[in-house]
């Protein structure tokens, strides 16, 4: 009898032997196995773990794709800003002021256009926003886009129809462009700093509550 019992118990122990590395490596599987669920509960726990790992990997891939799309979008905005700066510089260089035709001024106009459009158009939205209030950062970004686009449009019109603006209008077009770009760059920098500050303040709240409860 004792030999029969020992022989009958050997297959059960042999079934558990391959599961020992898995039980030690995965605590949920070990818990499901030890609480009486046996191999079936351990298999369900394994399936759940695999599903969670697949969902996590899919989320990582989506985040990486989203970052790639945003980088491509930002580079397109920078090229659009450089193109607008080229039109403005070309129009102002045809005017009566010799400084506007220098290489330094033309390069500065193009470069700040690329930087301003890169920073100021794709501004991150605040995580918490009160209804009925106008966001100052978004208003500054919209105003900068309007002024810079207006200067580029007037410049393109002057280039196509061969119109040389008067001396006063050269300063007006230049002020539209440079003022709009400064507004865009300022809005972009402020908008990128704002979510970090608010998220840090929000994450510090639960920590303080837990400390007070303790």
Buried (B, 14 or more C-beta within 10 A) or exposed (E): EEEEEEEEEEEEEEEBEEBEEBBEEBEBBBBBBEEEBEEEBBBBBBEEEEEEEEEEEEEEEEEEEEEEEEEEEBEEBBEBBBBBBBBBBBBBBBBEBEEBBEEEBBEBBBBBBBBBBBBBBBBEEBEEEEEEEEBEBBEBBBBBBEBBBBBBBBBBEBBEEEEEBEEEBBBEBBEBBBBBBBBBBBBBBBBBEBBEEEEEEEEEEEEEEEEEEE
